[in-house]
Amino acid sequence: RFPKATELMNEAREDVLAFRHFPQPHWKKVWSTNLLERVNEEIKRRTRVVGIFPNDASITRLVGAVLLEQHEHWQLEGRRMFSAESMAAIPELEDLPDLLSAAA
């Protein structure tokens, strides 16, 4: 019914489904960009408050502080973070071609 959309999705299949290379318990956490969008919105909100920055270093300090604050929040919250054990289950980049050929 929508040949252009079908072609586009077929070409982007591996990119759209890249989350499948992570362990299945991670899928719900990596398939969405909501967390990243929230962080970007917080950075925008904080930079709008300042308005004009005197130099690049001041921007870097502010964004770094926002990211550090978010990292600490995720560490304390726990449910959004991956455990060291679950991170160990993620295949190395060099191993992905082998996994892809085995799945095909």
Order of alpha helices (4+ residues) and beta strands (2+ residues): alpha-alpha-alpha-alpha-alpha-alpha-alpha
